[in-house]
Amino acid sequence: MVSPDQGVAGTLFTFSVVIRGPGTLNSEAVQFGDGATSGANAGQIACGDTARADHTSTYTHAYEQPGTYTFRDDISVLGPPPSCNHKETTATVVLVVAAPLATATLNGAFLSPSKNIACLISSPGGVDAVRCATFAPPLLVTMGPTGTSQTCAGPQCDLGNPAAETPVLPYGSATGDATFQCLSSSAGMTCTIVGGVGFRISRAGVTRIS
């Protein structure tokens, strides 16, 4: 698991790997997905050692650049006697690291590549909310910092009018702040708070994520 489960470049993430079972932990080798590594070696484990492999490892890491990263921990355990076989397993988690609003948006505003979706994440000192709209069909969803959202559909919705210079958030990229993260994809714009609660908006409508 990773905590927090979303954040911008520079956020310090903590990865926890829980190992349970018989045998003795022999080694771990961690790759954070950006070229950085870590690991531990328990030394030479002799057949007949009876200690269990029960263990929790914690690793911290900050990613300098936004992107999608795969954390990987290769674990080696010496099984119990009489066979004392080496057993290997791998734990992985995929983490999307967002670009800060200051580098990816215009005062918190951004567009999908199709330019049919426009979003605004409030800047510090503003109203703490994320607001996304589609223009065809007209849909609007607004979410607060607790994950509570409101949706409007139809021409009566105040969709707004993005500035001509509003930047596009490419598919596969994310932006956000300490509260919200929005990920752009061909399936729509997905905006969440820590814990994964949020919504996805697209031409097909608004889908709640919980």
Contacts in CASP RR format, 6 or more apart in sequence:
PFRMAT RR
TARGET T0000
AUTHOR 0000-0000-0000
METHOD contacts of the structure
MODEL  1
MVSPDQGVAGTLFTFSVVIRGPGTLNSEAVQFGDGATSGANAGQIACGDT
ARADHTSTYTHAYEQPGTYTFRDDISVLGPPPSCNHKETTATVVLVVAAP
LATATLNGAFLSPSKNIACLISSPGGVDAVRCATFAPPLLVTMGPTGTSQ
TCAGPQCDLGNPAAETPVLPYGSATGDATFQCLSSSAGMTCTIVGGVGFR
ISRAGVTRIS
1 15 0 8 1.000
1 16 0 8 1.000
1 93 0 8 1.000
2 13 0 8 1.000
2 14 0 8 1.000
2 15 0 8 1.000
2 16 0 8 1.000
2 71 0 8 1.000
2 93 0 8 1.000
2 95 0 8 1.000
3 13 0 8 1.000
3 14 0 8 1.000
3 16 0 8 1.000
4 11 0 8 1.000
4 13 0 8 1.000
4 194 0 8 1.000
4 195 0 8 1.000
5 95 0 8 1.000
5 194 0 8 1.000
5 195 0 8 1.000
5 196 0 8 1.000
6 95 0 8 1.000
6 96 0 8 1.000
6 98 0 8 1.000
6 174 0 8 1.000
6 181 0 8 1.000
6 192 0 8 1.000
6 194 0 8 1.000
6 195 0 8 1.000
6 196 0 8 1.000
7 13 0 8 1.000
7 97 0 8 1.000
7 98 0 8 1.000
7 176 0 8 1.000
7 178 0 8 1.000
7 181 0 8 1.000
8 66 0 8 1.000
8 97 0 8 1.000
8 98 0 8 1.000
8 99 0 8 1.000
8 100 0 8 1.000
8 175 0 8 1.000
8 176 0 8 1.000
8 177 0 8 1.000
8 178 0 8 1.000
9 63 0 8 1.000
9 64 0 8 1.000
9 65 0 8 1.000
9 66 0 8 1.000
9 97 0 8 1.000
9 98 0 8 1.000
9 99 0 8 1.000
9 100 0 8 1.000
10 62 0 8 1.000
10 63 0 8 1.000
10 64 0 8 1.000
10 97 0 8 1.000
11 62 0 8 1.000
11 63 0 8 1.000
11 97 0 8 1.000
12 60 0 8 1.000
12 61 0 8 1.000
12 62 0 8 1.000
13 60 0 8 1.000
13 61 0 8 1.000
13 62 0 8 1.000
13 63 0 8 1.000
13 95 0 8 1.000
14 58 0 8 1.000
14 59 0 8 1.000
14 60 0 8 1.000
15 30 0 8 1.000
15 58 0 8 1.000
15 59 0 8 1.000
15 60 0 8 1.000
15 61 0 8 1.000
15 71 0 8 1.000
15 73 0 8 1.000
15 93 0 8 1.000
16 56 0 8 1.000
16 57 0 8 1.000
16 58 0 8 1.000
17 28 0 8 1.000
17 56 0 8 1.000
17 57 0 8 1.000
17 58 0 8 1.000
17 59 0 8 1.000
17 73 0 8 1.000
17 75 0 8 1.000
17 91 0 8 1.000
18 55 0 8 1.000
18 56 0 8 1.000
19 25 0 8 1.000
19 53 0 8 1.000
19 54 0 8 1.000
19 55 0 8 1.000
19 56 0 8 1.000
19 57 0 8 1.000
19 75 0 8 1.000
19 77 0 8 1.000
20 53 0 8 1.000
20 54 0 8 1.000
21 52 0 8 1.000
21 53 0 8 1.000
21 54 0 8 1.000
21 77 0 8 1.000
22 52 0 8 1.000
22 53 0 8 1.000
22 79 0 8 1.000
22 80 0 8 1.000
23 49 0 8 1.000
23 50 0 8 1.000
23 51 0 8 1.000
23 52 0 8 1.000
23 53 0 8 1.000
23 77 0 8 1.000
23 78 0 8 1.000
23 79 0 8 1.000
23 80 0 8 1.000
24 42 0 8 1.000
24 45 0 8 1.000
24 49 0 8 1.000
24 51 0 8 1.000
24 52 0 8 1.000
24 53 0 8 1.000
24 77 0 8 1.000
24 78 0 8 1.000
24 79 0 8 1.000
25 42 0 8 1.000
25 53 0 8 1.000
25 55 0 8 1.000
25 75 0 8 1.000
25 76 0 8 1.000
25 77 0 8 1.000
26 41 0 8 1.000
26 42 0 8 1.000
26 43 0 8 1.000
26 45 0 8 1.000
26 76 0 8 1.000
26 77 0 8 1.000
26 78 0 8 1.000
26 86 0 8 1.000
27 39 0 8 1.000
27 40 0 8 1.000
27 41 0 8 1.000
27 42 0 8 1.000
27 43 0 8 1.000
27 75 0 8 1.000
27 76 0 8 1.000
28 39 0 8 1.000
28 40 0 8 1.000
28 41 0 8 1.000
28 57 0 8 1.000
28 73 0 8 1.000
28 74 0 8 1.000
28 75 0 8 1.000
28 76 0 8 1.000
29 37 0 8 1.000
29 39 0 8 1.000
29 73 0 8 1.000
29 74 0 8 1.000
30 37 0 8 1.000
30 38 0 8 1.000
30 39 0 8 1.000
30 59 0 8 1.000
30 71 0 8 1.000
30 72 0 8 1.000
30 73 0 8 1.000
30 74 0 8 1.000
31 37 0 8 1.000
31 71 0 8 1.000
31 72 0 8 1.000
32 38 0 8 1.000
32 59 0 8 1.000
32 61 0 8 1.000
32 63 0 8 1.000
32 69 0 8 1.000
32 71 0 8 1.000
33 69 0 8 1.000
33 70 0 8 1.000
33 71 0 8 1.000
33 72 0 8 1.000
34 63 0 8 1.000
34 64 0 8 1.000
34 65 0 8 1.000
34 69 0 8 1.000
36 61 0 8 1.000
38 59 0 8 1.000
38 61 0 8 1.000
39 59 0 8 1.000
40 57 0 8 1.000
45 78 0 8 1.000
47 78 0 8 1.000
47 81 0 8 1.000
47 84 0 8 1.000
48 80 0 8 1.000
48 81 0 8 1.000
48 84 0 8 1.000
49 78 0 8 1.000
50 80 0 8 1.000
53 77 0 8 1.000
53 79 0 8 1.000
57 73 0 8 1.000
59 73 0 8 1.000
61 71 0 8 1.000
63 69 0 8 1.000
63 95 0 8 1.000
63 97 0 8 1.000
65 97 0 8 1.000
66 97 0 8 1.000
66 98 0 8 1.000
66 99 0 8 1.000
66 104 0 8 1.000
66 173 0 8 1.000
66 174 0 8 1.000
66 175 0 8 1.000
67 96 0 8 1.000
67 97 0 8 1.000
67 173 0 8 1.000
67 174 0 8 1.000
68 94 0 8 1.000
68 95 0 8 1.000
68 96 0 8 1.000
68 97 0 8 1.000
68 172 0 8 1.000
69 94 0 8 1.000
69 95 0 8 1.000
69 97 0 8 1.000
70 92 0 8 1.000
70 93 0 8 1.000
70 94 0 8 1.000
70 95 0 8 1.000
71 92 0 8 1.000
71 93 0 8 1.000
71 94 0 8 1.000
71 95 0 8 1.000
72 90 0 8 1.000
72 91 0 8 1.000
72 92 0 8 1.000
73 90 0 8 1.000
73 91 0 8 1.000
73 92 0 8 1.000
74 88 0 8 1.000
74 89 0 8 1.000
74 90 0 8 1.000
75 88 0 8 1.000
75 89 0 8 1.000
75 90 0 8 1.000
75 91 0 8 1.000
76 86 0 8 1.000
76 87 0 8 1.000
76 88 0 8 1.000
77 86 0 8 1.000
77 87 0 8 1.000
77 88 0 8 1.000
77 89 0 8 1.000
78 84 0 8 1.000
78 85 0 8 1.000
78 86 0 8 1.000
78 87 0 8 1.000
79 85 0 8 1.000
79 86 0 8 1.000
79 87 0 8 1.000
96 174 0 8 1.000
96 181 0 8 1.000
96 183 0 8 1.000
97 174 0 8 1.000
98 104 0 8 1.000
98 174 0 8 1.000
98 175 0 8 1.000
98 176 0 8 1.000
98 181 0 8 1.000
98 182 0 8 1.000
98 183 0 8 1.000
99 173 0 8 1.000
99 174 0 8 1.000
99 175 0 8 1.000
99 176 0 8 1.000
100 175 0 8 1.000
100 176 0 8 1.000
100 177 0 8 1.000
101 108 0 8 1.000
101 121 0 8 1.000
101 123 0 8 1.000
101 175 0 8 1.000
101 176 0 8 1.000
101 177 0 8 1.000
104 110 0 8 1.000
104 167 0 8 1.000
104 169 0 8 1.000
104 173 0 8 1.000
104 175 0 8 1.000
104 176 0 8 1.000
105 121 0 8 1.000
105 166 0 8 1.000
105 167 0 8 1.000
105 169 0 8 1.000
105 175 0 8 1.000
106 163 0 8 1.000
106 165 0 8 1.000
106 166 0 8 1.000
106 167 0 8 1.000
107 123 0 8 1.000
108 120 0 8 1.000
108 121 0 8 1.000
108 122 0 8 1.000
108 123 0 8 1.000
109 118 0 8 1.000
109 119 0 8 1.000
109 120 0 8 1.000
109 162 0 8 1.000
109 163 0 8 1.000
109 166 0 8 1.000
110 118 0 8 1.000
110 119 0 8 1.000
110 166 0 8 1.000
110 167 0 8 1.000
110 168 0 8 1.000
110 169 0 8 1.000
110 175 0 8 1.000
110 182 0 8 1.000
111 117 0 8 1.000
111 118 0 8 1.000
111 119 0 8 1.000
111 162 0 8 1.000
111 166 0 8 1.000
111 167 0 8 1.000
111 168 0 8 1.000
111 169 0 8 1.000
112 118 0 8 1.000
112 168 0 8 1.000
112 169 0 8 1.000
112 184 0 8 1.000
112 188 0 8 1.000
112 189 0 8 1.000
113 168 0 8 1.000
113 169 0 8 1.000
113 170 0 8 1.000
113 171 0 8 1.000
113 184 0 8 1.000
115 168 0 8 1.000
116 134 0 8 1.000
116 135 0 8 1.000
116 136 0 8 1.000
116 203 0 8 1.000
117 132 0 8 1.000
117 133 0 8 1.000
117 134 0 8 1.000
117 188 0 8 1.000
117 189 0 8 1.000
117 201 0 8 1.000
117 202 0 8 1.000
118 132 0 8 1.000
118 133 0 8 1.000
118 135 0 8 1.000
118 159 0 8 1.000
118 160 0 8 1.000
118 162 0 8 1.000
118 166 0 8 1.000
119 130 0 8 1.000
119 131 0 8 1.000
119 132 0 8 1.000
119 133 0 8 1.000
119 169 0 8 1.000
119 182 0 8 1.000
119 189 0 8 1.000
119 191 0 8 1.000
120 130 0 8 1.000
120 131 0 8 1.000
120 132 0 8 1.000
121 130 0 8 1.000
121 175 0 8 1.000
121 176 0 8 1.000
121 177 0 8 1.000
121 180 0 8 1.000
121 182 0 8 1.000
121 191 0 8 1.000
122 128 0 8 1.000
122 129 0 8 1.000
122 130 0 8 1.000
123 177 0 8 1.000
124 177 0 8 1.000
128 144 0 8 1.000
128 145 0 8 1.000
128 179 0 8 1.000
129 142 0 8 1.000
129 143 0 8 1.000
129 144 0 8 1.000
129 145 0 8 1.000
130 142 0 8 1.000
130 143 0 8 1.000
130 144 0 8 1.000
130 180 0 8 1.000
130 182 0 8 1.000
130 191 0 8 1.000
131 140 0 8 1.000
131 141 0 8 1.000
131 142 0 8 1.000
131 143 0 8 1.000
132 140 0 8 1.000
132 141 0 8 1.000
132 182 0 8 1.000
132 189 0 8 1.000
132 191 0 8 1.000
132 199 0 8 1.000
132 201 0 8 1.000
133 139 0 8 1.000
133 140 0 8 1.000
133 141 0 8 1.000
133 157 0 8 1.000
133 159 0 8 1.000
133 160 0 8 1.000
133 201 0 8 1.000
134 201 0 8 1.000
134 202 0 8 1.000
134 203 0 8 1.000
134 205 0 8 1.000
135 159 0 8 1.000
136 203 0 8 1.000
137 153 0 8 1.000
137 154 0 8 1.000
137 203 0 8 1.000
137 205 0 8 1.000
138 153 0 8 1.000
138 154 0 8 1.000
138 155 0 8 1.000
138 157 0 8 1.000
138 159 0 8 1.000
139 151 0 8 1.000
139 152 0 8 1.000
139 153 0 8 1.000
139 154 0 8 1.000
139 157 0 8 1.000
139 201 0 8 1.000
139 205 0 8 1.000
139 206 0 8 1.000
140 151 0 8 1.000
140 152 0 8 1.000
140 153 0 8 1.000
140 157 0 8 1.000
140 158 0 8 1.000
140 159 0 8 1.000
141 149 0 8 1.000
141 150 0 8 1.000
141 151 0 8 1.000
141 152 0 8 1.000
141 199 0 8 1.000
141 201 0 8 1.000
141 206 0 8 1.000
142 149 0 8 1.000
142 150 0 8 1.000
143 149 0 8 1.000
143 150 0 8 1.000
143 180 0 8 1.000
143 191 0 8 1.000
143 193 0 8 1.000
143 198 0 8 1.000
143 199 0 8 1.000
144 193 0 8 1.000
145 179 0 8 1.000
145 180 0 8 1.000
145 193 0 8 1.000
146 193 0 8 1.000
147 193 0 8 1.000
147 197 0 8 1.000
147 198 0 8 1.000
149 198 0 8 1.000
149 199 0 8 1.000
149 208 0 8 1.000
151 206 0 8 1.000
152 158 0 8 1.000
169 175 0 8 1.000
169 182 0 8 1.000
169 184 0 8 1.000
169 189 0 8 1.000
170 184 0 8 1.000
171 184 0 8 1.000
171 185 0 8 1.000
171 186 0 8 1.000
172 183 0 8 1.000
172 184 0 8 1.000
172 185 0 8 1.000
173 183 0 8 1.000
173 184 0 8 1.000
174 181 0 8 1.000
174 182 0 8 1.000
174 183 0 8 1.000
174 184 0 8 1.000
175 181 0 8 1.000
175 182 0 8 1.000
176 182 0 8 1.000
179 193 0 8 1.000
179 194 0 8 1.000
180 191 0 8 1.000
180 192 0 8 1.000
180 193 0 8 1.000
181 191 0 8 1.000
181 192 0 8 1.000
181 193 0 8 1.000
182 189 0 8 1.000
182 190 0 8 1.000
182 191 0 8 1.000
182 192 0 8 1.000
183 189 0 8 1.000
183 190 0 8 1.000
183 191 0 8 1.000
183 192 0 8 1.000
187 200 0 8 1.000
187 202 0 8 1.000
188 200 0 8 1.000
188 201 0 8 1.000
188 202 0 8 1.000
189 200 0 8 1.000
189 201 0 8 1.000
189 202 0 8 1.000
190 198 0 8 1.000
190 199 0 8 1.000
190 200 0 8 1.000
190 209 0 8 1.000
191 198 0 8 1.000
191 199 0 8 1.000
191 200 0 8 1.000
191 201 0 8 1.000
192 198 0 8 1.000
192 209 0 8 1.000
196 209 0 8 1.000
196 210 0 8 1.000
197 209 0 8 1.000
197 210 0 8 1.000
198 208 0 8 1.000
198 209 0 8 1.000
198 210 0 8 1.000
199 206 0 8 1.000
199 207 0 8 1.000
199 208 0 8 1.000
199 209 0 8 1.000
200 206 0 8 1.000
200 207 0 8 1.000
200 209 0 8 1.000
201 207 0 8 1.000
END
